[in-house]
Every structure is written in structure tokens, then in C-alpha cells.
Amino acid sequence: MAAFTSFGSTLKVGPTSSGAYLAPTNTVGEILSMNVDGISLTAVDVTNITNRHRTFVPGLIDSGNITLEVNLDPDDTNGQSVIVDQLDNTAASTAPVPLSFLVEFGSSTNKGATMSGLGIVTQYSARASLDAAVTASITIKWSGAITFTDVD
């Protein structure tokens, strides 16, 4: 895989198909930064009294989070609004559900890698400060396995 820049990277969001991943087509607009972090493997201690050193086996994989910093855009009805609607506490009859997410790193002419899977929106915060754009931070928790694809 050749090196590629973050220019043109996107996050797409959409519904699932009966709880299974369905390739999303709604692009989240106005992304300033995007991180996929926190992917980890639990180390399970299986040391017993006859061991001189601690012994470990692999446990469960936590697929981590997607964190976004965006320029707040309430008119982004296909992207930001789909995400924020998951935390809408005024819609008492609509329970949050996992969504399909597709992270695409690189531009359409120099696409480097993608990550896809299901996720749930866990956090949203907006910020306004003097002489600055109004921005929002969004955290999405991956749920289950992530599919990594080397595109180039």
C-alpha cells in the first residue's frame, strides 16, 4: 500500500438491513477531523500457582470508536442529522439503533483504505466560541467486527 493523504476522506452512514451491515450512502458533511481509535484486545490472565511468570491468552476484541470534529451543519440532513437523531431524547417512541458506517481514507483518486461495520452513537457535543465557527464533536462506538479493506 502506498502512502496517501487524508484529503478527501469521508464517513458514510446509513441504516442496517435487519440488523446487518448495509453499505451506507449518506456522506457526513463538514468533517474537520476523523479518528478511528481504541481498538484493543483484552489480555486474560491464566496464570496458575505453578507458573513463575504471568501467562495470558487473548480475550475479547473491542473495536474502538470513531470520533469526529465537524463544522455544525443542521442542514446536513443525510449525514450529521442521521447521527444526531440517534440521541434525540424528544423522540421517546424511537429507540436508538445501530447504524452502518463506512470510513474511507484518501480521495476518490487516491483511496487508501476503508473500514466498515455497525456502530452506535454514544456522544455529541457542540461548541461556540468568540470569533470561531460553531463545531460539534461526535463519538460512535463500533459494535462487533470491523472490516478493513486495502483499496489501492
MARFI-485132 format. One record per atom (N, C-alpha, C, O): residue number from 1; residue in one letter; chain; x, y, z. Coordinates in Angstrom, 1 decimal, decimal comma, padded with zeros to 4 digits, m for minus. Each point is the difference from the previous one (the first is absolute). Layout:
BEGIN
 num residu chaine     px     py     pz
 NUM      a      A      X      Y      Z
...
% end
This chain:
BEGIN
 num residu chaine     px     py     pz
   1      m      A  000,8 m001,2  000,0
   1      m      A m000,8  001,2  000,0
   1      m      A  000,9  001,2  000,0
   1      m      A  000,9  000,2  000,8
   2      a      A m001,2  000,7 m001,7
   2      a      A  000,8  001,3 m000,1
   2      a      A m000,6  001,0  001,1
   2      a      A m001,1 m000,2  000,4
   3      a      A  001,9  001,1 m000,1
   3      a      A m000,5  001,1  000,9
   3      a      A m001,1  000,8 m000,6
   3      a      A  000,0  000,1 m001,2
   4      f      A m000,9  000,4  002,0
   4      f      A m001,1  000,8 m000,6
   4      f      A m000,3  001,1  001,1
   4      f      A  000,3 m000,2  001,2
   5      t      A m000,9  001,3 m001,7
   5      t      A m000,3  001,1  000,9
   5      t      A m001,5 m000,1  000,5
   5      t      A m000,7 m000,8 m000,5
   6      s      A  000,4  001,6  001,5
   6      s      A m001,3 m000,1  000,6
   6      s      A m001,0  000,9 m000,9
   6      s      A m001,2 m000,1  000,2
   7      f      A  001,7  000,8 m001,1
   7      f      A m000,8  000,8 m000,9
   7      f      A m001,1 m000,8 m000,7
   7      f      A  000,4 m001,1 m000,6
   8      g      A m001,6  001,4  000,7
   8      g      A m001,1 m000,7 m000,6
   8      g      A m000,5 m001,1  000,8
   8      g      A m001,0 m000,7 m000,5
   9      s      A  001,5  000,4  001,7
   9      s      A m000,5 m001,1  000,8
   9      s      A m001,5  000,3  000,4
   9      s      A m000,4  001,2  000,2
  10      t      A m000,4 m002,2 m000,1
  10      t      A m001,4  000,2  000,3
  10      t      A m000,5 m001,0  001,1
  10      t      A  000,6 m001,1  000,2
  11      l      A m001,7  001,4  000,3
  11      l      A m000,8 m000,9  000,9
  11      l      A m001,4 m000,1 m000,6
  11      l      A m000,6  001,0 m000,2
  12      k      A  000,2 m002,2 m000,1
  12      k      A m001,4 m000,2 m000,5
  12      k      A m000,8 m000,7  001,1
  12      k      A  000,5 m000,9  000,7
  13      v      A m001,8  001,2 m000,6
  13      v      A m000,9 m000,6  001,0
  13      v      A m001,3 m000,4 m000,7
  13      v      A m000,4  000,6 m001,0
  14      g      A m000,2 m001,7  001,5
  14      g      A m001,3 m000,4 m000,5
  14      g      A m000,6 m001,0  000,9
  14      g      A  000,6 m000,4  001,0
  15      p      A m001,8 m000,1 m001,4
  15      p      A m000,7 m001,0  000,8
  15      p      A  000,7 m001,4 m000,1
  15      p      A  000,9 m000,2 m000,9
  16      t      A m001,4 m000,7  001,7
  16      t      A  000,4 m001,4 m000,2
  16      t      A m001,0 m000,7 m000,8
  16      t      A m001,1  000,5 m000,3
  17      s      A  001,4 m001,8  000,0
  17      s      A m001,0 m000,8 m000,7
  17      s      A m000,3 m001,1  001,0
  17      s      A  000,7 m001,0  000,1
  18      s      A m001,9  001,1  000,6
  18      s      A m000,3 m001,0  001,1
  18      s      A  001,1 m000,2  001,0
  18      s      A  000,3 m001,1  000,4
  19      g      A  000,4  002,2  000,0
  19      g      A  001,0 m000,1  000,9
  19      g      A  001,4 m000,3 m000,5
  19      g      A  001,0 m000,1  000,7
  20      a      A m000,9 m000,2 m002,0
  20      a      A  001,3 m000,3 m000,7
  20      a      A  000,5  001,2 m000,8
  20      a      A m000,8  000,9 m000,4
  21      y      A  002,1 m000,8  000,2
  21      y      A  000,6  001,1 m000,7
  21      y      A m000,6  000,1 m001,4
  21      y      A m000,2 m001,0 m000,7
  22      l      A m000,1  002,3  000,3
  22      l      A m000,5  000,3 m001,3
  22      l      A  000,8  001,2 m000,5
  22      l      A  000,0  001,0  000,7
  23      a      A  000,7 m001,1 m001,8
  23      a      A  000,9  001,1 m000,4
  23      a      A m000,7  001,3  000,0
  23      a      A m001,0  000,2 m000,7
  24      p      A  001,5  000,7  001,6
  24      p      A m000,6  001,3  000,1
  24      p      A  000,3  001,0 m001,2
  24      p      A  001,1 m000,2 m000,6
  25      t      A m002,0  001,1  000,3
  25      t      A  000,2  000,9 m001,1
  25      t      A  000,0  001,5  000,4
  25      t      A  000,3  000,8 m000,7
  26      n      A m000,7 m000,6  002,0
  26      n      A m000,1  001,4  000,5
  26      n      A  001,3  000,5  000,5
  26      n      A  000,5 m000,5  001,0
  27      t      A  000,1  001,5 m001,6
  27      t      A  001,3  000,5  000,4
  27      t      A m000,2  001,1  001,0
  27      t      A m000,8  000,9 m000,2
  28      v      A  001,5 m001,0  001,3
  28      v      A  000,0  001,0  001,1
  28      v      A  000,8  001,2 m000,5
  28      v      A  001,1 m000,1 m000,4
  29      g      A m001,7  001,3  000,4
  29      g      A  000,6  001,2 m000,5
  29      g      A  000,8  000,8  001,0
  29      g      A m000,1 m000,3  001,2
  30      e      A  001,0  001,1 m001,7
  30      e      A  000,7  001,0  000,9
  30      e      A  001,0 m000,6  001,0
  30      e      A  000,1  000,5  001,1
  31      i      A  000,5 m001,7 m001,4
  31      i      A  000,9 m000,6  000,9
  31      i      A  001,3  000,7  000,0
  31      i      A  000,6  000,3 m001,0
  32      l      A m000,2  000,1  002,2
  32      l      A  001,3  000,6  000,3
  32      l      A  001,1 m001,0  000,3
  32      l      A  001,1  000,1 m000,5
  33      s      A m001,4 m001,1  001,3
  33      s      A  000,9 m001,1  000,3
  33      s      A m000,8 m001,2  000,4
  33      s      A m001,2  000,0  000,4
  34      m      A  001,8 m001,1 m000,7
  34      m      A m000,6 m001,3  000,3
  34      m      A  001,0 m001,0  000,5
  34      m      A  001,1 m000,2 m000,6
  35      n      A m001,4 m000,5  001,7
  35      n      A  001,0 m000,9  000,6
  35      n      A m000,8 m001,4  000,2
  35      n      A m001,1  000,0  000,3
  36      v      A  001,8 m001,0 m000,6
  36      v      A m000,4 m001,4  000,4
  36      v      A  001,0 m000,5  001,0
  36      v      A  001,1 m000,2 m000,3
  37      d      A m001,6  000,1  001,6
  37      d      A  001,0 m000,3  001,0
  37      d      A m000,6 m000,9  001,1
  37      d      A m001,2 m000,2  000,0
  38      g      A  002,1 m000,3  000,8
  38      g      A m000,5 m000,8  001,1
  38      g      A m000,2 m001,5 m000,3
  38      g      A m000,5 m000,7  000,9
  39      i      A  001,0  000,3 m002,0
  39      i      A m000,2 m001,4 m000,4
  39      i      A  001,0 m000,8  001,0
  39      i      A  001,2  000,3  000,0
  40      s      A m001,7 m001,3  000,7
  40      s      A  000,8 m000,7  001,0
  40      s      A m000,4 m001,4  000,1
  40      s      A m001,1 m000,4 m000,3
  41      l      A  002,0 m000,4  000,9
  41      l      A m000,2 m001,4  000,3
  41      l      A  000,2 m000,2  001,5
  41      l      A  001,0  000,4  000,5
  42      t      A m001,9 m001,0  000,2
  42      t      A  000,1 m000,2  001,4
  42      t      A  001,0 m001,2  000,2
  42      t      A m000,1 m001,0 m000,7
  43      a      A  001,0  001,2  001,6
  43      a      A  000,9 m001,1  000,4
  43      a      A m000,6 m000,6  001,3
  43      a      A m000,1  000,6  001,0
  44      v      A m000,2 m001,9 m001,1
  44      v      A m000,6 m000,8  001,0
  44      v      A  001,1 m000,7  000,8
  44      v      A  000,7 m000,8 m000,6
  45      d      A m000,6  001,1  001,9
  45      d      A  001,1 m000,6  000,8
  45      d      A m000,4 m001,5  000,3
  45      d      A m001,1 m000,2  000,7
  46      v      A  001,9 m000,7 m001,1
  46      v      A m000,2 m001,5  000,3
  46      v      A  001,1 m000,5  000,8
  46      v      A  000,2 m001,3  000,0
  47      t      A  000,5  002,1  000,7
  47      t      A  001,1 m000,4  000,9
  47      t      A m000,5 m000,9  001,1
  47      t      A m001,1  000,2  000,6
  48      n      A  001,8 m001,3 m000,4
  48      n      A m000,4 m000,9  001,1
  48      n      A  001,2 m000,1  001,0
  48      n      A  001,1  000,6 m000,2
  49      i      A m001,3 m001,3  001,3
  49      i      A  001,0  000,0  001,1
  49      i      A  001,3 m000,6 m000,4
  49      i      A  001,0  000,2  000,7
  50      t      A m001,0 m001,0 m001,8
  50      t      A  001,3 m000,6 m000,4
  50      t      A  000,8  000,9 m001,0
  50      t      A  001,2 m000,4 m000,3
  51      n      A m001,8  001,5 m000,1
  51      n      A  000,7  000,9 m001,0
  51      n      A  001,0  000,9  000,8
  51      n      A m000,4  000,5  001,0
  52      r      A  001,5 m000,3 m001,6
  52      r      A  001,0  000,9  000,6
  52      r      A m000,3  001,4 m000,6
  52      r      A  000,3  001,0  000,7
  53      h      A m000,9 m000,9 m001,9
  53      h      A m000,3  001,3 m000,6
  53      h      A m001,5  000,0 m000,3
  53      h      A m000,6 m001,1 m000,2
  54      r      A  000,1  002,3  000,1
  54      r      A m001,4  000,1 m000,3
  54      r      A m000,2 m000,5 m001,5
  54      r      A  000,8  000,2 m000,8
  55      t      A m001,9 m000,9  000,6
  55      t      A m000,4 m000,5 m001,3
  55      t      A m001,3  000,5 m000,5
  55      t      A m000,9  000,1  000,8
  56      f      A  000,8  000,3 m002,1
  56      f      A m001,2  000,6 m000,5
  56      f      A m000,4 m000,7 m001,3
  56      f      A  000,8 m000,5 m000,7
  57      v      A m002,2  000,6  000,5
  57      v      A m000,5 m000,5 m001,3
  57      v      A m000,9  001,2 m000,5
  57      v      A m000,4  000,8  000,8
  58      p      A  000,2 m000,8 m002,1
  58      p      A m000,8  001,1 m000,5
  58      p      A m001,5 m000,1  000,4
  58      p      A m000,5 m001,1  000,0
  59      g      A m000,1  002,2  000,3
  59      g      A m001,4  000,0  000,4
  59      g      A m000,8  000,7 m001,1
  59      g      A  000,2 m000,3 m001,2
  60      l      A m001,1  001,1  001,6
  60      l      A m000,9  000,7 m001,0
  60      l      A  000,6  001,2 m000,6
  60      l      A  000,8  000,7  000,6
  61      i      A m001,2 m000,5 m001,9
  61      i      A  000,5  001,2 m000,7
  61      i      A m001,1  001,1  000,1
  61      i      A m001,2 m000,2 m000,2
  62      d      A  001,7  001,4  000,6
  62      d      A m000,9  001,2  000,1
  62      d      A  000,4  000,8 m001,3
  62      d      A  001,2  000,4 m000,2
  63      s      A m002,1 m000,2 m000,7
  63      s      A  000,2  000,6 m001,3
  63      s      A  000,3  001,5  000,1
  63      s      A  000,3  000,6 m001,0
  64      g      A m000,5  000,0  002,2
  64      g      A  000,3  001,4  000,2
  64      g      A m001,1  001,0 m000,5
  64      g      A m001,2 m000,3  000,1
  65      n      A  001,7  001,5 m000,5
  65      n      A m001,0  001,1 m000,2
  65      n      A  000,4  000,7 m001,3
  65      n      A  001,2 m000,1 m000,5
  66      i      A m002,1  000,8 m000,1
  66      i      A  000,2  001,1 m001,0
  66      i      A m000,3  001,3  000,7
  66      i      A m001,1  000,2  000,6
  67      t      A  002,0  000,7 m000,6
  67      t      A m000,2  001,3  000,5
  67      t      A  000,1  001,1 m001,1
  67      t      A  001,0 m000,1 m000,8
  68      l      A m001,9  001,0  000,8
  68      l      A m000,1  001,0 m001,1
  68      l      A  000,0  001,4  000,6
  68      l      A m000,6  000,2  001,1
  69      e      A  001,2  000,7 m001,7
  69      e      A m000,1  001,4  000,2
  69      e      A m000,6  000,6 m001,3
  69      e      A  000,6 m000,2 m001,0
  70      v      A m001,7  000,9  001,1
  70      v      A m000,7  000,5 m001,2
  70      v      A m000,4  001,4  000,2
  70      v      A m000,2  000,5  001,2
  71      n      A  000,1  000,3 m002,3
  71      n      A m000,7  001,3  000,1
  71      n      A m001,5 m000,4  000,1
  71      n      A m000,5 m000,7 m000,8
  72      l      A m000,1  001,3  001,8
  72      l      A m001,4 m000,3  000,2
  72      l      A m000,8  000,4 m001,2
  72      l      A  000,0  001,1 m000,4
  73      d      A m000,8 m002,1 m000,1
  73      d      A m000,8  000,3 m001,2
  73      d      A m001,4 m000,6  000,1
  73      d      A m000,2 m001,2 m000,4
  74      p      A m000,8  001,9  001,0
  74      p      A m001,3 m000,6  000,2
  74      p      A m000,7 m000,3 m001,3
  74      p      A m000,9 m000,8 m000,1
  75      d      A  001,4  001,3 m001,0
  75      d      A m000,6 m000,3 m001,4
  75      d      A  000,5 m001,2 m000,6
  75      d      A m000,4 m000,5 m001,0
  76      d      A  001,4 m000,2  001,7
  76      d      A  000,6 m001,2 m000,5
  76      d      A m001,0 m001,2  000,4
  76      d      A  000,4 m000,8  000,8
  77      t      A m001,5  000,8 m001,5
  77      t      A m001,1 m001,0  000,4
  77      t      A  000,4 m001,4 m000,3
  77      t      A m000,6 m000,9  000,6
  78      n      A  001,5  000,6 m001,5
  78      n      A  000,4 m001,3 m000,3
  78      n      A  001,1 m000,6  000,8
  78      n      A  000,3 m001,2  000,1
  79      g      A  000,5  002,1  000,6
  79      g      A  001,2 m000,4  000,7
  79      g      A m000,1  000,3  001,5
  79      g      A m000,4 m000,8  000,8
  80      q      A  000,7  002,1 m000,5
  80      q      A  000,0  000,3  001,4
  80      q      A m001,3 m000,2  000,7
  80      q      A  000,0 m000,5  001,1
  81      s      A m001,1  000,8 m001,8
  81      s      A m001,3 m000,1  000,7
  81      s      A m000,3 m001,5  000,2
  81      s      A m000,7 m000,3  001,0
  82      v      A  001,1 m000,6 m001,9
  82      v      A m000,3 m001,4  000,3
  82      v      A  000,7 m000,5  001,3
  82      v      A m000,5 m000,7  000,7
  83      i      A  001,7  001,2 m000,5
  83      i      A  000,8 m000,3  001,2
  83      i      A m000,7  000,6  001,2
  83      i      A m000,2 m000,7  001,0
  84      v      A  000,0  002,0 m001,0
  84      v      A m000,6  000,7  001,1
  84      v      A m001,4 m000,5  000,4
  84      v      A m000,3 m000,1  001,2
  85      d      A m000,4 m000,3 m002,2
  85      d      A m001,4 m000,6  000,3
  85      d      A  000,1 m001,2  000,9
  85      d      A m001,0 m000,3  000,7
  86      q      A  002,1 m000,4 m000,6
  86      q      A  000,1 m001,2  000,8
  86      q      A  000,0  000,4  001,5
  86      q      A m000,3 m000,8  000,9
  87      l      A  000,6  002,1 m000,6
  87      l      A  000,1  000,5  001,4
  87      l      A m001,2  000,9  000,3
  87      l      A  000,1  000,7  001,0
  88      d      A m001,0 m000,6 m001,9
  88      d      A m001,2  000,9  000,2
  88      d      A m000,9 m000,5  001,1
  88      d      A m000,7 m001,0 m000,2
  89      n      A  000,8  001,6  001,4
  89      n      A m000,8 m000,4  001,1
  89      n      A m001,4  000,5  000,0
  89      n      A m000,8 m000,3  000,9
  90      t      A  000,4  001,0 m001,9
  90      t      A m001,4  000,5 m000,1
  90      t      A m000,8 m001,1 m000,8
  90      t      A m001,2  000,1  000,1
  91      a      A  001,8 m001,0 m000,8
  91      a      A m000,7 m001,0 m000,7
  91      a      A m000,1 m001,3  000,8
  91      a      A  000,7 m001,0 m000,2
  92      a      A m001,5  001,1  001,3
  92      a      A m000,1 m001,1  001,0
  92      a      A m000,3 m001,3 m000,6
  92      a      A  000,3 m001,1  000,5
  93      s      A m001,1  001,1 m001,6
  93      s      A m000,4 m001,3 m000,6
  93      s      A  001,0 m000,6 m001,0
  93      s      A m000,1 m001,1 m000,4
  94      t      A  001,2  001,8  000,2
  94      t      A  001,0 m000,5 m001,0
  94      t      A  001,3 m000,3  000,8
  94      t      A  000,7  000,9  000,4
  95      a      A m000,5 m002,2 m000,2
  95      a      A  001,2 m000,4  000,7
  95      a      A  001,2  000,1 m000,9
  95      a      A m000,1 m000,3 m001,2
  96      p      A  001,3  000,6  001,7
  96      p      A  001,2  000,0 m000,8
  96      p      A  000,3 m001,4 m000,6
  96      p      A m000,3 m001,0  000,7
  97      v      A  000,8  000,9 m001,9
  97      v      A  000,3 m001,3 m000,6
  97      v      A  001,4  000,1 m000,6
  97      v      A  000,5  001,1 m000,3
  98      p      A  000,2 m002,2  000,2
  98      p      A  001,3  000,0 m000,7
  98      p      A m000,2  000,5 m001,4
  98      p      A m001,0 m000,3 m000,7
  99      l      A  002,0  001,0  000,2
  99      l      A  000,0  000,5 m001,4
  99      l      A  001,2 m000,7 m000,8
  99      l      A  000,9 m000,5  000,7
 100      s      A m000,9  000,6 m002,0
 100      s      A  001,1 m000,5 m000,8
 100      s      A  000,9  001,2 m000,2
 100      s      A m000,4  001,1 m000,3
 101      f      A  001,7 m001,3  000,5
 101      f      A  001,0  001,1 m000,2
 101      f      A  001,1 m000,5 m001,0
 101      f      A  000,4 m001,2  000,0
 102      l      A  000,1  002,1 m000,8
 102      l      A  001,1 m000,3 m001,0
 102      l      A  001,0  001,2  000,1
 102      l      A m000,4  001,1 m000,4
 103      v      A  001,6 m001,4  000,9
 103      v      A  001,0  001,0  000,0
 103      v      A  000,9 m000,2 m001,2
 103      v      A  000,5 m001,1 m000,3
 104      e      A m000,3  002,1 m000,5
 104      e      A  000,8 m000,1 m001,2
 104      e      A  001,2  001,0  000,1
 104      e      A m000,2  001,2  000,1
 105      f      A  001,4 m001,7  000,0
 105      f      A  001,2  000,8  000,1
 105      f      A  000,5  000,3 m001,3
 105      f      A  000,2 m000,9 m000,8
 106      g      A  000,1  002,2  000,5
 106      g      A  000,6  000,3 m001,3
 106      g      A m001,1  000,6 m000,9
 106      g      A m001,2  000,0  000,3
 107      s      A  001,7  000,5 m001,5
 107      s      A m000,9  000,6 m000,9
 107      s      A m000,6 m001,0 m001,0
 107      s      A  000,5 m001,1  000,0
 108      s      A m001,4  001,5 m000,9
 108      s      A m000,5 m000,9 m001,0
 108      s      A  001,0 m000,4 m001,0
 108      s      A m000,1 m001,1 m000,5
 109      t      A  001,2  001,9  000,3
 109      t      A  001,0 m000,4 m000,9
 109      t      A  001,2 m000,7  000,7
 109      t      A  000,9 m000,6 m000,6
 110      n      A m000,8  000,7  001,9
 110      n      A  001,1 m000,6  000,8
 110      n      A m000,6 m000,6  001,3
 110      n      A  000,4  000,3  001,1
 111      k      A m001,4 m001,2 m001,3
 111      k      A m000,6 m000,7  001,1
 111      k      A  000,9 m001,0  000,6
 111      k      A  000,6 m000,8 m000,7
 112      g      A m000,3  000,9  002,0
 112      g      A  000,9 m000,9  000,6
 112      g      A m000,6 m001,2  000,8
 112      g      A  000,5 m001,1 m000,2
 113      a      A m001,5  001,3  001,0
 113      a      A m000,5 m001,0  000,8
 113      a      A m001,4  000,3  000,4
 113      a      A m000,4  001,2  000,1
 114      t      A m000,4 m002,2  000,3
 114      t      A m001,3  000,2  000,5
 114      t      A m000,2 m000,8  001,3
 114      t      A  000,7 m001,1  000,1
 115      m      A m001,6  001,5  000,7
 115      m      A m000,4 m000,8  001,2
 115      m      A m001,5  000,1  000,0
 115      m      A m000,6  001,1 m000,1
 116      s      A m000,1 m002,2  000,3
 116      s      A m001,4  000,0  000,0
 116      s      A m000,6 m001,0  001,1
 116      s      A  000,7 m000,9  000,4
 117      g      A m001,9  001,2  000,0
 117      g      A m000,6 m000,8  001,0
 117      g      A m001,2  000,8  000,7
 117      g      A m000,4  001,0 m000,5
 118      l      A m000,1 m001,6  001,5
 118      l      A m001,1  000,6  000,8
 118      l      A  000,5  000,8  001,1
 118      l      A  001,1 m000,2  000,6
 119      g      A m001,9  001,2 m000,2
 119      g      A  000,4  000,9  001,1
 119      g      A m001,2  000,6  000,6
 119      g      A m001,1  000,1 m000,6
 120      i      A  001,3  000,4  001,9
 120      i      A m001,0  000,8  000,7
 120      i      A  000,6  001,3  000,3
 120      i      A  001,1  000,1  000,4
 121      v      A m002,0  000,9 m000,4
 121      v      A  000,5  001,4  000,3
 121      v      A m000,1  000,1  001,5
 121      v      A m001,0 m000,3  000,6
 122      t      A  002,1  000,6  000,1
 122      t      A  000,1  000,1  001,4
 122      t      A  000,2  001,4  000,6
 122      t      A m000,3  000,2  001,2
 123      q      A  000,7  000,7 m002,0
 123      q      A  000,3  001,4  000,5
 123      q      A m000,1  001,0 m001,1
 123      q      A  000,3 m000,2 m001,1
 124      y      A m000,9  001,4  001,5
 124      y      A  000,0  001,1 m000,9
 124      y      A  000,1  001,3  000,9
 124      y      A m000,7  000,1  001,0
 125      s      A  001,5  000,8 m001,4
 125      s      A  000,1  001,3  000,7
 125      s      A  000,3  001,1 m001,1
 125      s      A  000,8 m000,3 m000,9
 126      a      A m001,4  001,4  001,1
 126      a      A  000,2  001,2 m000,8
 126      a      A  000,8  001,1  000,7
 126      a      A m000,2  000,1  001,2
 127      r      A  001,0  000,7 m001,9
 127      r      A  000,8  001,0  000,6
 127      r      A m000,1  001,3 m000,8
 127      r      A  000,0  000,0 m001,3
 128      a      A m000,2  001,1  002,0
 128      a      A  000,0  001,3 m000,7
 128      a      A  001,0  000,9  000,8
 128      a      A m000,1  000,0  001,3
 129      s      A  000,9  000,7 m001,9
 129      s      A  001,0  000,9  000,7
 129      s      A  000,1  001,2 m000,9
 129      s      A m000,4  000,1 m001,1
 130      l      A  001,0  000,9  001,8
 130      l      A  000,2  001,3 m000,7
 130      l      A  000,8 m000,1 m001,2
 130      l      A  001,1 m000,6  000,0
 131      d      A m001,6  001,2 m001,1
 131      d      A  000,8  000,1 m001,3
 131      d      A  000,4 m001,4 m000,5
 131      d      A  001,1 m000,2 m000,5
 132      a      A m002,0 m000,8  000,5
 132      a      A  000,3 m001,3 m000,4
 132      a      A m001,3 m000,6 m000,6
 132      a      A m001,1  000,4  000,4
 133      a      A  001,3 m001,4 m001,2
 133      a      A m001,2 m000,8 m000,5
 133      a      A m000,6 m000,8  001,1
 133      a      A  000,7 m000,4  000,9
 134      v      A m002,0  000,1 m001,0
 134      v      A m000,6 m000,9  001,0
 134      v      A  000,3 m001,4 m000,5
 134      v      A m000,2 m000,4 m001,1
 135      t      A  000,8 m000,4  002,0
 135      t      A  000,4 m001,3 m000,3
 135      t      A m000,7 m001,0  000,9
 135      t      A m000,6  000,3  001,0
 136      a      A  000,7 m001,6 m001,4
 136      a      A m000,6 m001,1  000,8
 136      a      A  001,0 m001,1  000,0
 136      a      A  000,7 m000,3 m000,9
 137      s      A m000,7 m000,4  002,0
 137      s      A  000,7 m001,3  000,2
 137      s      A m001,0 m001,1  000,1
 137      s      A m001,0  000,1  000,7
 138      i      A  001,3 m001,2 m001,4
 138      i      A m000,9 m001,2 m000,1
 138      i      A  000,9 m001,2  000,3
 138      i      A  001,0 m000,2 m000,6
 139      t      A m001,5 m000,7  001,4
 139      t      A  000,6 m001,3  000,3
 139      t      A m000,9 m001,1 m000,4
 139      t      A m001,2  000,0  000,4
 140      i      A  001,7 m000,9 m001,1
 140      i      A m000,7 m001,2 m000,5
 140      i      A  000,8 m001,2  000,5
 140      i      A  001,2 m000,1 m000,2
 141      k      A m001,9 m000,8  000,9
 141      k      A  000,6 m001,3  000,5
 141      k      A m000,3 m001,1 m001,0
 141      k      A m001,1 m000,3 m000,3
 142      w      A  002,3 m000,2 m000,3
 142      w      A m000,2 m001,2 m000,8
 142      w      A m000,7 m001,1  000,8
 142      w      A  000,3 m000,2  001,1
 143      s      A m001,1 m000,6 m001,8
 143      s      A m000,7 m001,1  000,7
 143      s      A  000,3 m001,2 m000,9
 143      s      A m000,5 m000,1 m001,1
 144      g      A  001,2 m000,9  001,7
 144      g      A  000,4 m001,2 m000,7
 144      g      A  001,2  000,2 m000,8
 144      g      A  000,8  000,9  000,2
 145      a      A m000,6 m001,8 m001,2
 145      a      A  001,3  000,0 m000,8
 145      a      A m000,1  001,2 m001,0
 145      a      A m001,0  000,4 m000,5
 146      i      A  002,2  000,1  000,2
 146      i      A  000,2  001,0 m001,1
 146      i      A  000,7 m000,7 m001,2
 146      i      A  000,8 m000,9  000,2
 147      t      A m001,2  001,3 m001,4
 147      t      A  000,6 m000,6 m001,2
 147      t      A  001,0  001,1 m000,5
 147      t      A m000,4  001,1 m000,3
 148      f      A  001,7 m001,5  000,3
 148      f      A  001,0  000,9 m000,6
 148      f      A  000,3 m000,4 m001,4
 148      f      A  000,1 m001,2 m000,3
 149      t      A m000,1  002,1 m000,6
 149      t      A  000,3 m000,2 m001,4
 149      t      A  001,1  000,9 m000,5
 149      t      A m000,1  001,2  000,1
 150      d      A  001,1 m001,8 m000,7
 150      d      A  001,1  000,8 m000,7
 150      d      A m000,5  000,2 m001,4
 150      d      A m000,2 m000,9 m000,8
 151      v      A m000,1  002,2  000,4
 151      v      A m000,6  000,3 m001,2
 151      v      A  000,9  000,1 m001,2
 151      v      A m000,3 m000,4 m001,1
 152      d      A  001,5  000,9  001,3
 152      d      A  000,9  000,2 m001,2
 152      d      A  000,8 m001,2 m000,4
 152      d      A  000,7  000,0 m000,9
% end
